Structure formats: C-alpha cells, structure tokens
Amino acid sequence: MGCGAARARGQLGDALVTELSPARRVALDILLDLEESGAYARDGLDASPELRELSRRDAGLATRLVLGVVATYGCLDELIDTYCEKPGRMNARIREALRIAAFEIVYLGTEPRAAVSQGVELVRTRAKSAAGFANAVLRRIVADRGVYLAAEDVPAGSERNAVSAARSAGLPAWLAGEVIASLGFERARLLFDCELEPAPVAVHLNPHDATAEDALASLRVGASDVAGLPGCIAPVASSELMHTDLLKRSAVAVCDLNAQVVATAATMPGDCLEVGAGRGTKSFVMVAQATRCGMRRSAVAVELSKKKNRLNRRRLERAGLIDCVCFVTGDGCDLDRALSETDRRAGERRLFDSVLVDAPCTGTGTMRRHPEIPWRLLPEDIDRDMPGLQLALLTEAARRVRPGGQLIYATCSVLQQENAAVVDAFLDSEVGRGFALAPVSQALIFERPEFADAAAYVRSQETNRGLFQTVPALDSFDGHFCARFVRRKTV
Ligand SMILES: C[S@@+](CC[C@H](N)C(=O)[O-])C[C@H]1O[C@@H](n2cnc3c(N)ncnc32)[C@H](O)[C@@H]1O
C-alpha cells in the first residue's frame, strides 16, 4: 500500500468538523474497559450503564462498534500500524479510538468524511495533541481500504485470495486458511461473508407452556423455521424477545437451530448421559423433545463448571422439566470419579442407552455470535489441545455406553481437526473399535412422522459418511458438527 494521503485528501475534500456522537464515545469507554478487564464484549455491553442511557439508535450503533472492533481488531491494527513509525509505542487509548474509526471505514461503510471526522474527535477526547496524527492515519486508511481488502500487497494467486477473504471477514489469515482447508473455498466463503453480520436467533419451546407459541408469533422475522423441527421457532427478533418475560420464565430457551437439531438427534429413551452439559441449552432441548414424544428418559448431566451446572438446574427447574435429570459437577475425562456417587446409588458401574459428548471446542462455527474467538485462538488450540481433550472425553464417555446404545459426539466447530479427525482417531482406537459410525439422520427420533422434515434437513447437511456438518451463512444458522456411533452388541 503506497502513500495514499494525497489521494485521500482528494477523495475526502475538506475536513468535516462534527460534534462527537454519544454512541462512539460510549463504544470507546466500553472497549477501554474490556481491554483492562479482559471480559467478553457481550458482558461488557450488558454491564454498561452508559449504554442503557443512550437512545435505541445510538445504543445500536455503540453495540455494533464494540462487537465489530473486538471481532476485527487484528486486521484494524495491521492497517493502523502500516502508517506508524513506532506502532508499539502508541497509547492504548489512541489506538482504541483509531480502531473504532478504522472499523467504520473498512467494514461498516460509514461515509468516509464522517468516519474520519468522528474518529479525530474521538482521539481528541483522549489526547488533544494526537488529533493531527489521527487525521492523517484515518485519511490514508480511507485511501487504501480497497487495496487492503483485495490483498493487492500479496502475490496474486490462491494466497492472495485467502488473505483477501480473511481481511474481508476480519479474521486472522492463518485461521481463514484453516477454515478453507476444512471446508473448501466455496463453503468457507459462506462463513466469511456472514462473519460480521448479526446471526439469526432461534428458540426452543417449553412443551409445558402452551402460551409461548402464541406469544412468539409476533416475534417471528423472515421465513419460518427452515428445518421444520418440532419445538423450534426461528428466526425471531432478539431485541423484542428480550422485552418479553419468555426467557425469564423459561417458556423458551435460546438455542441455535443447528444445535437444536444435534440435541434432537441425541434424544433417546432410557438412561442418558450428557458430558459437557454447560448451561444446559441442549439439556433443555432434549428434555423438551422427549416430553413432546412421550419418551421415558432419565439423564445425568456432567459438567466441569459448578456455576454452569447451577444455571442448567435452575432453568430446568423453572421450566418444570427437571424430573429425572441428575446434575454432576465433575471431569468428563475421569467419569469413574465424577459418577462415583450415581454408581454407588445404582449399586453398579452405570452404563447408558445414550451418551452425548457436547465437547469443548474452538467455537469456529459460532464466531459471529462470539467476536473474541478468532483473535484469541492459537494454532496449537486447533492442532493439538482441543482435539486431544475432545478425543479423551469421547473415549471416556464411550466406555459408559451400553452394548447396542448410541454415542453422539458434537462440536460447534467447522474445523476438520476437531470433527472428522477426532471421529477417525476414535474409530481407530481400542475403545472405538467397539463402535460403528451411523448416519445422524437415522437417529431413532427421526423415524417419527412429525420429525420427517427435520430428518430431511439433516440428510441435506450430511456428508457421505453420515456426519452432520453445517456452515454459518447469511440468513442462516451456525456451524455445528455431529457424529453418531452405535456400540456393537458383541466385540
Ligand atoms: C460446547 S460447551 C457445552 C454447551 C452445552 N452443552 C449447552 O448446550 O449449553 C462444552 C462444555 O464442556 C465443559 N467442559 C470442558 N471440559 C470439560 C471436562 N473435562 N469435563 C466436563 N465438562 C467439560 C465446558 O465447561 C463447557 O460447558
């Protein structure tokens, strides 16, 4: 990228001096707090009293700026640093203000003169003397935006295409490369194109609350639920949903459509074990589906975090869906220890008809909902740490499946290292040799007539090995993966 200052001056004309908008001021305060606390962006937004005082429009812009800067800051810094002699010495407050303006210029499509002028005013609130410097940097970003996004500084060919895709989505180039390697360029493109757009919201109905469906009718937006999944309403307007009491009284649970599909595939009658139950979104869907189908089911929900286990219990209690669920705080890598009390009560080492491993993962299928994921991930998370933990959890859980029983392995990742590669490593292992891979679309629940549309949807997202893999896309839901195994009756 050459020196674009003169070009920028030509494009921008005279500087526009405008009063600083409250949305940008509040966004800067929140981003600086996040930088200091290391908290998640959504928690920072929820905790901000200033945000609540803004008009709805300004609060919307401030939210977009905070989430957008967090999602793309590595790319923004790459650009900003191009124009600084000593980038490492830049004051953190000036950098954060420049990131906001750069995000507007590169990704939000704010009118360039307004973005530069507001950016300069924002920098001025933190360091008056840096206003001239901010003006020069931002004007050059306006001039060089196209060159940067097209990666014209990278040799032409597949590398340029990958870098351009990464920059356009605000992702680290190495991570975009991993996504392309896992999905192929065409499917990866779907993910890149929606990366900075808001994700659609889906909910699952509590079957005990007959009024929830009517209450939700007015909250539906766009086309109705794409998978025809019983109990699922999607997409719904999330801001309006927050103004109802539906979540508070657990009349519904927010759960991505594809996560609901995975939980539905895992819903079986009999004794069930869930490892990695977390806050219990899938626990909610499984109990709800079983109730809807009149299935007799009892479940043990194992989760490492005591806090998440408590949240799961509270929601199921409020929903009236708590019957037959037992909550265990413990390590899924050592189930004999975690389940020692349930084994003692049963008088034997318990085996289960159905086991779901909802594995901790990189979350690369949900990055548009969790903007910190891409820039916090490291290559070794993907190549070593996550797959190692996932295989350990899957292998340990497999030892608790009754002969003839079902084992489901799920992630919200789009990366083959965490998905197909873990499945293959498991099937190759001593424990895994006692299992056969089976298509997700052939899970028991999908044989029911009312689940026929959902079964067709699963088939449409299945690989030729019967692995379910979805990819986030514009106006569509998140990237989820699921494999189904059946334990052989005799080994
Ligand atoms: C994908 S999240 C679960 C989401 C959850 N099932 C839901 O539907 O809301 C994975 C969960 O595994 C938990 N986890 C991580 N390591 C674990 C371990 N060794 N044993 C048990 N749970 C673990 C994490 O705390 C996290 O809640």
PDBQT file of the ligand as one rigid body, heavy atoms in Angstrom, charges set to zero:
ROOT
HETATM    1  C1  LIG A 501     -19.913 -26.904  23.986  1.00  0.00    +0.000 C 
HETATM    2  S1  LIG A 501     -19.913 -26.472  25.626  1.00  0.00    +0.000 S 
HETATM    3  C2  LIG A 501     -21.419 -27.149  26.194  1.00  0.00    +0.000 C 
HETATM    4  C3  LIG A 501     -22.665 -26.472  25.779  1.00  0.00    +0.000 C 
HETATM    5  C4  LIG A 501     -23.882 -27.056  26.472  1.00  0.00    +0.000 C 
HETATM    6  N1  LIG A 501     -23.996 -28.495  26.276  1.00  0.00    +0.000 N 
HETATM    7  C5  LIG A 501     -25.140 -26.389  26.042  1.00  0.00    +0.000 C 
HETATM    8  O1  LIG A 501     -25.856 -26.952  25.208  1.00  0.00    +0.000 OA
HETATM    9  O2  LIG A 501     -25.432 -25.297  26.549  1.00  0.00    +0.000 OA
HETATM   10  C6  LIG A 501     -18.768 -27.596  26.333  1.00  0.00    +0.000 C 
HETATM   11  C7  LIG A 501     -18.814 -27.670  27.832  1.00  0.00    +0.000 C 
HETATM   12  O3  LIG A 501     -17.861 -28.628  28.262  1.00  0.00    +0.000 OA
HETATM   13  C8  LIG A 501     -17.395 -28.216  29.529  1.00  0.00    +0.000 C 
HETATM   14  N2  LIG A 501     -16.131 -28.942  29.776  1.00  0.00    +0.000 N 
HETATM   15  C9  LIG A 501     -14.880 -28.626  29.383  1.00  0.00    +0.000 A 
HETATM   16  N3  LIG A 501     -14.007 -29.559  29.807  1.00  0.00    +0.000 NA
HETATM   17  C10 LIG A 501     -14.725 -30.493  30.479  1.00  0.00    +0.000 A 
HETATM   18  C11 LIG A 501     -14.388 -31.671  31.171  1.00  0.00    +0.000 A 
HETATM   19  N4  LIG A 501     -13.124 -32.102  31.248  1.00  0.00    +0.000 N 
HETATM   20  N5  LIG A 501     -15.374 -32.359  31.776  1.00  0.00    +0.000 NA
HETATM   21  C12 LIG A 501     -16.655 -31.928  31.724  1.00  0.00    +0.000 A 
HETATM   22  N6  LIG A 501     -17.032 -30.815  31.083  1.00  0.00    +0.000 NA
HETATM   23  C13 LIG A 501     -16.079 -30.104  30.461  1.00  0.00    +0.000 A 
HETATM   24  C14 LIG A 501     -17.262 -26.714  29.396  1.00  0.00    +0.000 C 
HETATM   25  O4  LIG A 501     -17.300 -26.100  30.661  1.00  0.00    +0.000 OA
HETATM   26  C15 LIG A 501     -18.482 -26.388  28.544  1.00  0.00    +0.000 C 
HETATM   27  O5  LIG A 501     -19.568 -26.017  29.340  1.00  0.00    +0.000 OA
ENDROOT
TORSDOF 0
